[in-house]
Amino acid sequence: MKNVPTMTIDMLLLYTNEAGRFLSMLLYFAILITFFLKILNHVISFFKAYTKGHSCFKY
């Protein structure tokens, strides 16, 4: 009987550890994706400005 609570606590710790790892992975991917999208947005806006004001770049 004494073993049951410690076992459940161990299982809970294991599950929380796995959940924490999964959540940190999700957070990392979310940060990566938002960073990538920001860069992509900057590149797209730069190309739009470049094609729109192309006469500015011609010497």
CHARMM internal coordinates of N, CA and C (Angstrom, degrees):
IC EDIT
DIST 1 N 1 CA 1.4667
DIST 1 CA 1 C 1.5243
ANGL 1 N 1 CA 1 C 111.34
DIST 1 C 2 N 1.3295
ANGL 1 CA 1 C 2 N 115.47
DIHE 1 N 1 CA 1 C 2 N -31.21
DIST 2 N 2 CA 1.4593
ANGL 1 C 2 N 2 CA 119.05
DIHE 1 CA 1 C 2 N 2 CA -177.65
DIST 2 CA 2 C 1.5409
ANGL 2 N 2 CA 2 C 111.26
DIHE 1 C 2 N 2 CA 2 C -71.82
DIST 2 C 3 N 1.3226
ANGL 2 CA 2 C 3 N 116.17
DIHE 2 N 2 CA 2 C 3 N -25.02
DIST 3 N 3 CA 1.4572
ANGL 2 C 3 N 3 CA 120.04
DIHE 2 CA 2 C 3 N 3 CA -177.05
DIST 3 CA 3 C 1.5317
ANGL 3 N 3 CA 3 C 113.53
DIHE 2 C 3 N 3 CA 3 C -76.16
DIST 3 C 4 N 1.3257
ANGL 3 CA 3 C 4 N 116.60
DIHE 3 N 3 CA 3 C 4 N -26.85
DIST 4 N 4 CA 1.4699
ANGL 3 C 4 N 4 CA 119.97
DIHE 3 CA 3 C 4 N 4 CA -172.89
DIST 4 CA 4 C 1.5363
ANGL 4 N 4 CA 4 C 113.05
DIHE 3 C 4 N 4 CA 4 C -61.72
DIST 4 C 5 N 1.3604
ANGL 4 CA 4 C 5 N 119.20
DIHE 4 N 4 CA 4 C 5 N -49.55
DIST 5 N 5 CA 1.4737
ANGL 4 C 5 N 5 CA 117.96
DIHE 4 CA 4 C 5 N 5 CA -178.47
DIST 5 CA 5 C 1.5300
ANGL 5 N 5 CA 5 C 112.63
DIHE 4 C 5 N 5 CA 5 C -62.33
DIST 5 C 6 N 1.3376
ANGL 5 CA 5 C 6 N 117.45
DIHE 5 N 5 CA 5 C 6 N -40.79
DIST 6 N 6 CA 1.4641
ANGL 5 C 6 N 6 CA 120.24
DIHE 5 CA 5 C 6 N 6 CA -179.71
DIST 6 CA 6 C 1.5278
ANGL 6 N 6 CA 6 C 110.11
DIHE 5 C 6 N 6 CA 6 C -64.62
DIST 6 C 7 N 1.3513
ANGL 6 CA 6 C 7 N 115.55
DIHE 6 N 6 CA 6 C 7 N -36.87
DIST 7 N 7 CA 1.4640
ANGL 6 C 7 N 7 CA 118.82
DIHE 6 CA 6 C 7 N 7 CA 178.49
DIST 7 CA 7 C 1.5213
ANGL 7 N 7 CA 7 C 110.48
DIHE 6 C 7 N 7 CA 7 C -65.08
DIST 7 C 8 N 1.3228
ANGL 7 CA 7 C 8 N 116.73
DIHE 7 N 7 CA 7 C 8 N -44.71
DIST 8 N 8 CA 1.4677
ANGL 7 C 8 N 8 CA 119.53
DIHE 7 CA 7 C 8 N 8 CA -179.79
DIST 8 CA 8 C 1.5317
ANGL 8 N 8 CA 8 C 110.13
DIHE 7 C 8 N 8 CA 8 C -65.17
DIST 8 C 9 N 1.3276
ANGL 8 CA 8 C 9 N 116.89
DIHE 8 N 8 CA 8 C 9 N -37.23
DIST 9 N 9 CA 1.4669
ANGL 8 C 9 N 9 CA 120.62
DIHE 8 CA 8 C 9 N 9 CA 178.11
DIST 9 CA 9 C 1.5233
ANGL 9 N 9 CA 9 C 109.83
DIHE 8 C 9 N 9 CA 9 C -64.91
DIST 9 C 10 N 1.3300
ANGL 9 CA 9 C 10 N 115.93
DIHE 9 N 9 CA 9 C 10 N -42.12
DIST 10 N 10 CA 1.4633
ANGL 9 C 10 N 10 CA 120.02
DIHE 9 CA 9 C 10 N 10 CA 177.97
DIST 10 CA 10 C 1.5235
ANGL 10 N 10 CA 10 C 110.69
DIHE 9 C 10 N 10 CA 10 C -62.12
DIST 10 C 11 N 1.3289
ANGL 10 CA 10 C 11 N 116.34
DIHE 10 N 10 CA 10 C 11 N -42.98
DIST 11 N 11 CA 1.4621
ANGL 10 C 11 N 11 CA 120.42
DIHE 10 CA 10 C 11 N 11 CA 179.58
DIST 11 CA 11 C 1.5266
ANGL 11 N 11 CA 11 C 110.29
DIHE 10 C 11 N 11 CA 11 C -64.32
DIST 11 C 12 N 1.3336
ANGL 11 CA 11 C 12 N 115.54
DIHE 11 N 11 CA 11 C 12 N -41.67
DIST 12 N 12 CA 1.4679
ANGL 11 C 12 N 12 CA 119.79
DIHE 11 CA 11 C 12 N 12 CA 178.66
DIST 12 CA 12 C 1.5256
ANGL 12 N 12 CA 12 C 110.58
DIHE 11 C 12 N 12 CA 12 C -62.95
DIST 12 C 13 N 1.3323
ANGL 12 CA 12 C 13 N 116.20
DIHE 12 N 12 CA 12 C 13 N -42.78
DIST 13 N 13 CA 1.4664
ANGL 12 C 13 N 13 CA 119.97
DIHE 12 CA 12 C 13 N 13 CA 178.45
DIST 13 CA 13 C 1.5193
ANGL 13 N 13 CA 13 C 110.48
DIHE 12 C 13 N 13 CA 13 C -62.47
DIST 13 C 14 N 1.3350
ANGL 13 CA 13 C 14 N 115.63
DIHE 13 N 13 CA 13 C 14 N -42.18
DIST 14 N 14 CA 1.4591
ANGL 13 C 14 N 14 CA 120.14
DIHE 13 CA 13 C 14 N 14 CA 178.89
DIST 14 CA 14 C 1.5264
ANGL 14 N 14 CA 14 C 110.39
DIHE 13 C 14 N 14 CA 14 C -61.92
DIST 14 C 15 N 1.3369
ANGL 14 CA 14 C 15 N 115.36
DIHE 14 N 14 CA 14 C 15 N -46.23
DIST 15 N 15 CA 1.4677
ANGL 14 C 15 N 15 CA 119.11
DIHE 14 CA 14 C 15 N 15 CA -178.99
DIST 15 CA 15 C 1.5239
ANGL 15 N 15 CA 15 C 111.60
DIHE 14 C 15 N 15 CA 15 C -64.87
DIST 15 C 16 N 1.3409
ANGL 15 CA 15 C 16 N 116.86
DIHE 15 N 15 CA 15 C 16 N -40.79
DIST 16 N 16 CA 1.4687
ANGL 15 C 16 N 16 CA 119.24
DIHE 15 CA 15 C 16 N 16 CA 179.31
DIST 16 CA 16 C 1.5224
ANGL 16 N 16 CA 16 C 110.22
DIHE 15 C 16 N 16 CA 16 C -66.78
DIST 16 C 17 N 1.3375
ANGL 16 CA 16 C 17 N 116.32
DIHE 16 N 16 CA 16 C 17 N -36.41
DIST 17 N 17 CA 1.4617
ANGL 16 C 17 N 17 CA 120.56
DIHE 16 CA 16 C 17 N 17 CA 177.55
DIST 17 CA 17 C 1.5239
ANGL 17 N 17 CA 17 C 110.17
DIHE 16 C 17 N 17 CA 17 C -62.96
DIST 17 C 18 N 1.3335
ANGL 17 CA 17 C 18 N 116.66
DIHE 17 N 17 CA 17 C 18 N -46.16
DIST 18 N 18 CA 1.4651
ANGL 17 C 18 N 18 CA 121.12
DIHE 17 CA 17 C 18 N 18 CA 178.88
DIST 18 CA 18 C 1.5213
ANGL 18 N 18 CA 18 C 110.62
DIHE 17 C 18 N 18 CA 18 C -63.78
DIST 18 C 19 N 1.3440
ANGL 18 CA 18 C 19 N 116.05
DIHE 18 N 18 CA 18 C 19 N -42.02
DIST 19 N 19 CA 1.4648
ANGL 18 C 19 N 19 CA 120.53
DIHE 18 CA 18 C 19 N 19 CA -179.78
DIST 19 CA 19 C 1.5300
ANGL 19 N 19 CA 19 C 110.02
DIHE 18 C 19 N 19 CA 19 C -64.85
DIST 19 C 20 N 1.3388
ANGL 19 CA 19 C 20 N 116.03
DIHE 19 N 19 CA 19 C 20 N -40.69
DIST 20 N 20 CA 1.4580
ANGL 19 C 20 N 20 CA 120.03
DIHE 19 CA 19 C 20 N 20 CA 178.79
DIST 20 CA 20 C 1.5138
ANGL 20 N 20 CA 20 C 111.72
DIHE 19 C 20 N 20 CA 20 C -64.08
DIST 20 C 21 N 1.3372
ANGL 20 CA 20 C 21 N 116.38
DIHE 20 N 20 CA 20 C 21 N -39.96
DIST 21 N 21 CA 1.4544
ANGL 20 C 21 N 21 CA 120.65
DIHE 20 CA 20 C 21 N 21 CA 178.06
DIST 21 CA 21 C 1.5266
ANGL 21 N 21 CA 21 C 110.11
DIHE 20 C 21 N 21 CA 21 C -64.69
DIST 21 C 22 N 1.3321
ANGL 21 CA 21 C 22 N 115.38
DIHE 21 N 21 CA 21 C 22 N -43.28
DIST 22 N 22 CA 1.4595
ANGL 21 C 22 N 22 CA 120.77
DIHE 21 CA 21 C 22 N 22 CA 179.83
DIST 22 CA 22 C 1.5259
ANGL 22 N 22 CA 22 C 110.89
DIHE 21 C 22 N 22 CA 22 C -63.45
DIST 22 C 23 N 1.3503
ANGL 22 CA 22 C 23 N 116.00
DIHE 22 N 22 CA 22 C 23 N -43.01
DIST 23 N 23 CA 1.4673
ANGL 22 C 23 N 23 CA 120.42
DIHE 22 CA 22 C 23 N 23 CA -179.63
DIST 23 CA 23 C 1.5239
ANGL 23 N 23 CA 23 C 111.25
DIHE 22 C 23 N 23 CA 23 C -67.00
DIST 23 C 24 N 1.3202
ANGL 23 CA 23 C 24 N 116.86
DIHE 23 N 23 CA 23 C 24 N -39.05
DIST 24 N 24 CA 1.4626
ANGL 23 C 24 N 24 CA 119.53
DIHE 23 CA 23 C 24 N 24 CA 178.50
DIST 24 CA 24 C 1.5253
ANGL 24 N 24 CA 24 C 110.14
DIHE 23 C 24 N 24 CA 24 C -66.30
DIST 24 C 25 N 1.3451
ANGL 24 CA 24 C 25 N 116.64
DIHE 24 N 24 CA 24 C 25 N -36.67
DIST 25 N 25 CA 1.4549
ANGL 24 C 25 N 25 CA 120.93
DIHE 24 CA 24 C 25 N 25 CA 176.48
DIST 25 CA 25 C 1.5220
ANGL 25 N 25 CA 25 C 110.07
DIHE 24 C 25 N 25 CA 25 C -64.25
DIST 25 C 26 N 1.3410
ANGL 25 CA 25 C 26 N 116.36
DIHE 25 N 25 CA 25 C 26 N -43.57
DIST 26 N 26 CA 1.4639
ANGL 25 C 26 N 26 CA 120.82
DIHE 25 CA 25 C 26 N 26 CA 178.66
DIST 26 CA 26 C 1.5269
ANGL 26 N 26 CA 26 C 110.54
DIHE 25 C 26 N 26 CA 26 C -61.89
DIST 26 C 27 N 1.3284
ANGL 26 CA 26 C 27 N 116.08
DIHE 26 N 26 CA 26 C 27 N -43.69
DIST 27 N 27 CA 1.4615
ANGL 26 C 27 N 27 CA 121.15
DIHE 26 CA 26 C 27 N 27 CA 179.62
DIST 27 CA 27 C 1.5263
ANGL 27 N 27 CA 27 C 110.24
DIHE 26 C 27 N 27 CA 27 C -61.82
DIST 27 C 28 N 1.3527
ANGL 27 CA 27 C 28 N 115.80
DIHE 27 N 27 CA 27 C 28 N -43.30
DIST 28 N 28 CA 1.4588
ANGL 27 C 28 N 28 CA 120.92
DIHE 27 CA 27 C 28 N 28 CA 179.09
DIST 28 CA 28 C 1.5224
ANGL 28 N 28 CA 28 C 110.66
DIHE 27 C 28 N 28 CA 28 C -61.01
DIST 28 C 29 N 1.3504
ANGL 28 CA 28 C 29 N 116.29
DIHE 28 N 28 CA 28 C 29 N -44.72
DIST 29 N 29 CA 1.4608
ANGL 28 C 29 N 29 CA 119.71
DIHE 28 CA 28 C 29 N 29 CA 179.54
DIST 29 CA 29 C 1.5225
ANGL 29 N 29 CA 29 C 111.23
DIHE 28 C 29 N 29 CA 29 C -65.75
DIST 29 C 30 N 1.3309
ANGL 29 CA 29 C 30 N 116.72
DIHE 29 N 29 CA 29 C 30 N -38.37
DIST 30 N 30 CA 1.4669
ANGL 29 C 30 N 30 CA 120.38
DIHE 29 CA 29 C 30 N 30 CA 179.50
DIST 30 CA 30 C 1.5312
ANGL 30 N 30 CA 30 C 110.35
DIHE 29 C 30 N 30 CA 30 C -63.60
DIST 30 C 31 N 1.3318
ANGL 30 CA 30 C 31 N 116.53
DIHE 30 N 30 CA 30 C 31 N -43.68
DIST 31 N 31 CA 1.4645
ANGL 30 C 31 N 31 CA 120.89
DIHE 30 CA 30 C 31 N 31 CA 178.40
DIST 31 CA 31 C 1.5247
ANGL 31 N 31 CA 31 C 110.26
DIHE 30 C 31 N 31 CA 31 C -62.85
DIST 31 C 32 N 1.3442
ANGL 31 CA 31 C 32 N 115.46
DIHE 31 N 31 CA 31 C 32 N -43.36
DIST 32 N 32 CA 1.4563
ANGL 31 C 32 N 32 CA 120.74
DIHE 31 CA 31 C 32 N 32 CA 179.58
DIST 32 CA 32 C 1.5228
ANGL 32 N 32 CA 32 C 111.28
DIHE 31 C 32 N 32 CA 32 C -61.36
DIST 32 C 33 N 1.3445
ANGL 32 CA 32 C 33 N 116.07
DIHE 32 N 32 CA 32 C 33 N -44.74
DIST 33 N 33 CA 1.4662
ANGL 32 C 33 N 33 CA 120.82
DIHE 32 CA 32 C 33 N 33 CA -178.02
DIST 33 CA 33 C 1.5206
ANGL 33 N 33 CA 33 C 110.82
DIHE 32 C 33 N 33 CA 33 C -67.04
DIST 33 C 34 N 1.3298
ANGL 33 CA 33 C 34 N 117.57
DIHE 33 N 33 CA 33 C 34 N -42.27
DIST 34 N 34 CA 1.4645
ANGL 33 C 34 N 34 CA 119.63
DIHE 33 CA 33 C 34 N 34 CA 179.76
DIST 34 CA 34 C 1.5260
ANGL 34 N 34 CA 34 C 110.50
DIHE 33 C 34 N 34 CA 34 C -65.70
DIST 34 C 35 N 1.3351
ANGL 34 CA 34 C 35 N 116.54
DIHE 34 N 34 CA 34 C 35 N -38.79
DIST 35 N 35 CA 1.4639
ANGL 34 C 35 N 35 CA 121.31
DIHE 34 CA 34 C 35 N 35 CA 177.53
DIST 35 CA 35 C 1.5246
ANGL 35 N 35 CA 35 C 110.26
DIHE 34 C 35 N 35 CA 35 C -62.14
DIST 35 C 36 N 1.3441
ANGL 35 CA 35 C 36 N 115.31
DIHE 35 N 35 CA 35 C 36 N -45.49
DIST 36 N 36 CA 1.4599
ANGL 35 C 36 N 36 CA 120.85
DIHE 35 CA 35 C 36 N 36 CA 179.80
DIST 36 CA 36 C 1.5217
ANGL 36 N 36 CA 36 C 110.95
DIHE 35 C 36 N 36 CA 36 C -62.67
DIST 36 C 37 N 1.3484
ANGL 36 CA 36 C 37 N 116.50
DIHE 36 N 36 CA 36 C 37 N -42.52
DIST 37 N 37 CA 1.4592
ANGL 36 C 37 N 37 CA 120.49
DIHE 36 CA 36 C 37 N 37 CA 179.75
DIST 37 CA 37 C 1.5287
ANGL 37 N 37 CA 37 C 111.55
DIHE 36 C 37 N 37 CA 37 C -65.84
DIST 37 C 38 N 1.3361
ANGL 37 CA 37 C 38 N 116.31
DIHE 37 N 37 CA 37 C 38 N -37.30
DIST 38 N 38 CA 1.4647
ANGL 37 C 38 N 38 CA 119.70
DIHE 37 CA 37 C 38 N 38 CA 177.39
DIST 38 CA 38 C 1.5222
ANGL 38 N 38 CA 38 C 110.56
DIHE 37 C 38 N 38 CA 38 C -62.61
DIST 38 C 39 N 1.3363
ANGL 38 CA 38 C 39 N 115.89
DIHE 38 N 38 CA 38 C 39 N -45.43
DIST 39 N 39 CA 1.4654
ANGL 38 C 39 N 39 CA 120.21
DIHE 38 CA 38 C 39 N 39 CA 179.20
DIST 39 CA 39 C 1.5223
ANGL 39 N 39 CA 39 C 109.80
DIHE 38 C 39 N 39 CA 39 C -62.41
DIST 39 C 40 N 1.3371
ANGL 39 CA 39 C 40 N 116.21
DIHE 39 N 39 CA 39 C 40 N -43.82
DIST 40 N 40 CA 1.4588
ANGL 39 C 40 N 40 CA 121.29
DIHE 39 CA 39 C 40 N 40 CA 179.70
DIST 40 CA 40 C 1.5264
ANGL 40 N 40 CA 40 C 110.70
DIHE 39 C 40 N 40 CA 40 C -60.91
DIST 40 C 41 N 1.3230
ANGL 40 CA 40 C 41 N 116.33
DIHE 40 N 40 CA 40 C 41 N -41.93
DIST 41 N 41 CA 1.4661
ANGL 40 C 41 N 41 CA 121.48
DIHE 40 CA 40 C 41 N 41 CA 179.12
DIST 41 CA 41 C 1.5261
ANGL 41 N 41 CA 41 C 110.21
DIHE 40 C 41 N 41 CA 41 C -63.29
DIST 41 C 42 N 1.3298
ANGL 41 CA 41 C 42 N 116.51
DIHE 41 N 41 CA 41 C 42 N -42.81
DIST 42 N 42 CA 1.4654
ANGL 41 C 42 N 42 CA 120.55
DIHE 41 CA 41 C 42 N 42 CA 178.21
DIST 42 CA 42 C 1.5255
ANGL 42 N 42 CA 42 C 110.72
DIHE 41 C 42 N 42 CA 42 C -61.81
DIST 42 C 43 N 1.3363
ANGL 42 CA 42 C 43 N 116.11
DIHE 42 N 42 CA 42 C 43 N -43.60
DIST 43 N 43 CA 1.4637
ANGL 42 C 43 N 43 CA 120.73
DIHE 42 CA 42 C 43 N 43 CA -179.13
DIST 43 CA 43 C 1.5230
ANGL 43 N 43 CA 43 C 110.43
DIHE 42 C 43 N 43 CA 43 C -64.23
DIST 43 C 44 N 1.3437
ANGL 43 CA 43 C 44 N 116.51
DIHE 43 N 43 CA 43 C 44 N -43.84
DIST 44 N 44 CA 1.4670
ANGL 43 C 44 N 44 CA 120.90
DIHE 43 CA 43 C 44 N 44 CA -179.37
DIST 44 CA 44 C 1.5254
ANGL 44 N 44 CA 44 C 110.25
DIHE 43 C 44 N 44 CA 44 C -64.17
DIST 44 C 45 N 1.3386
ANGL 44 CA 44 C 45 N 117.03
DIHE 44 N 44 CA 44 C 45 N -44.90
DIST 45 N 45 CA 1.4671
ANGL 44 C 45 N 45 CA 119.78
DIHE 44 CA 44 C 45 N 45 CA -179.83
DIST 45 CA 45 C 1.5264
ANGL 45 N 45 CA 45 C 110.32
DIHE 44 C 45 N 45 CA 45 C -65.36
DIST 45 C 46 N 1.3266
ANGL 45 CA 45 C 46 N 116.69
DIHE 45 N 45 CA 45 C 46 N -36.64
DIST 46 N 46 CA 1.4606
ANGL 45 C 46 N 46 CA 120.25
DIHE 45 CA 45 C 46 N 46 CA 177.90
DIST 46 CA 46 C 1.5265
ANGL 46 N 46 CA 46 C 110.65
DIHE 45 C 46 N 46 CA 46 C -64.12
DIST 46 C 47 N 1.3456
ANGL 46 CA 46 C 47 N 116.40
DIHE 46 N 46 CA 46 C 47 N -43.97
DIST 47 N 47 CA 1.4607
ANGL 46 C 47 N 47 CA 119.35
DIHE 46 CA 46 C 47 N 47 CA 179.86
DIST 47 CA 47 C 1.5285
ANGL 47 N 47 CA 47 C 111.62
DIHE 46 C 47 N 47 CA 47 C -67.20
DIST 47 C 48 N 1.3399
ANGL 47 CA 47 C 48 N 116.31
DIHE 47 N 47 CA 47 C 48 N -36.10
DIST 48 N 48 CA 1.4686
ANGL 47 C 48 N 48 CA 119.88
DIHE 47 CA 47 C 48 N 48 CA 176.73
DIST 48 CA 48 C 1.5302
ANGL 48 N 48 CA 48 C 109.96
DIHE 47 C 48 N 48 CA 48 C -63.14
DIST 48 C 49 N 1.3265
ANGL 48 CA 48 C 49 N 116.24
DIHE 48 N 48 CA 48 C 49 N -45.55
DIST 49 N 49 CA 1.4653
ANGL 48 C 49 N 49 CA 120.15
DIHE 48 CA 48 C 49 N 49 CA 179.11
DIST 49 CA 49 C 1.5220
ANGL 49 N 49 CA 49 C 109.75
DIHE 48 C 49 N 49 CA 49 C -65.85
DIST 49 C 50 N 1.3236
ANGL 49 CA 49 C 50 N 116.44
DIHE 49 N 49 CA 49 C 50 N -36.59
DIST 50 N 50 CA 1.4604
ANGL 49 C 50 N 50 CA 121.19
DIHE 49 CA 49 C 50 N 50 CA -178.93
DIST 50 CA 50 C 1.5280
ANGL 50 N 50 CA 50 C 110.67
DIHE 49 C 50 N 50 CA 50 C -65.77
DIST 50 C 51 N 1.3353
ANGL 50 CA 50 C 51 N 116.37
DIHE 50 N 50 CA 50 C 51 N -44.27
DIST 51 N 51 CA 1.4605
ANGL 50 C 51 N 51 CA 119.52
DIHE 50 CA 50 C 51 N 51 CA -178.59
DIST 51 CA 51 C 1.5220
ANGL 51 N 51 CA 51 C 111.11
DIHE 50 C 51 N 51 CA 51 C -74.62
DIST 51 C 52 N 1.3329
ANGL 51 CA 51 C 52 N 116.59
DIHE 51 N 51 CA 51 C 52 N -31.89
DIST 52 N 52 CA 1.4738
ANGL 51 C 52 N 52 CA 119.69
DIHE 51 CA 51 C 52 N 52 CA -179.17
DIST 52 CA 52 C 1.5241
ANGL 52 N 52 CA 52 C 110.72
DIHE 51 C 52 N 52 CA 52 C -72.11
DIST 52 C 53 N 1.3350
ANGL 52 CA 52 C 53 N 115.68
DIHE 52 N 52 CA 52 C 53 N -49.08
DIST 53 N 53 CA 1.4561
ANGL 52 C 53 N 53 CA 119.66
DIHE 52 CA 52 C 53 N 53 CA -179.61
DIST 53 CA 53 C 1.5098
ANGL 53 N 53 CA 53 C 111.27
DIHE 52 C 53 N 53 CA 53 C -102.91
DIST 53 C 54 N 1.3294
ANGL 53 CA 53 C 54 N 115.69
DIHE 53 N 53 CA 53 C 54 N 51.89
DIST 54 N 54 CA 1.4621
ANGL 53 C 54 N 54 CA 119.60
DIHE 53 CA 53 C 54 N 54 CA -175.29
DIST 54 CA 54 C 1.5211
ANGL 54 N 54 CA 54 C 111.39
DIHE 53 C 54 N 54 CA 54 C -67.70
DIST 54 C 55 N 1.3219
ANGL 54 CA 54 C 55 N 116.84
DIHE 54 N 54 CA 54 C 55 N -26.35
DIST 55 N 55 CA 1.4649
ANGL 54 C 55 N 55 CA 120.29
DIHE 54 CA 54 C 55 N 55 CA -179.18
DIST 55 CA 55 C 1.5350
ANGL 55 N 55 CA 55 C 110.87
DIHE 54 C 55 N 55 CA 55 C -66.83
DIST 55 C 56 N 1.3478
ANGL 55 CA 55 C 56 N 116.64
DIHE 55 N 55 CA 55 C 56 N -23.85
DIST 56 N 56 CA 1.4623
ANGL 55 C 56 N 56 CA 120.55
DIHE 55 CA 55 C 56 N 56 CA 178.98
DIST 56 CA 56 C 1.5237
ANGL 56 N 56 CA 56 C 110.12
DIHE 55 C 56 N 56 CA 56 C -68.78
DIST 56 C 57 N 1.3478
ANGL 56 CA 56 C 57 N 116.72
DIHE 56 N 56 CA 56 C 57 N -30.64
DIST 57 N 57 CA 1.4535
ANGL 56 C 57 N 57 CA 119.89
DIHE 56 CA 56 C 57 N 57 CA -176.03
DIST 57 CA 57 C 1.5267
ANGL 57 N 57 CA 57 C 112.08
DIHE 56 C 57 N 57 CA 57 C -87.19
DIST 57 C 58 N 1.3279
ANGL 57 CA 57 C 58 N 116.55
DIHE 57 N 57 CA 57 C 58 N -15.61
DIST 58 N 58 CA 1.4686
ANGL 57 C 58 N 58 CA 119.18
DIHE 57 CA 57 C 58 N 58 CA 178.11
DIST 58 CA 58 C 1.5235
ANGL 58 N 58 CA 58 C 109.83
DIHE 57 C 58 N 58 CA 58 C -80.71
DIST 58 C 59 N 1.3138
ANGL 58 CA 58 C 59 N 116.57
DIHE 58 N 58 CA 58 C 59 N 130.71
DIST 59 N 59 CA 1.4636
ANGL 58 C 59 N 59 CA 120.46
DIHE 58 CA 58 C 59 N 59 CA -179.83
DIST 59 CA 59 C 1.5229
ANGL 59 N 59 CA 59 C 110.95
DIHE 58 C 59 N 59 CA 59 C -96.93
END
COOR INIT
IC SEED 1 N 1 CA 1 C
IC BUILD
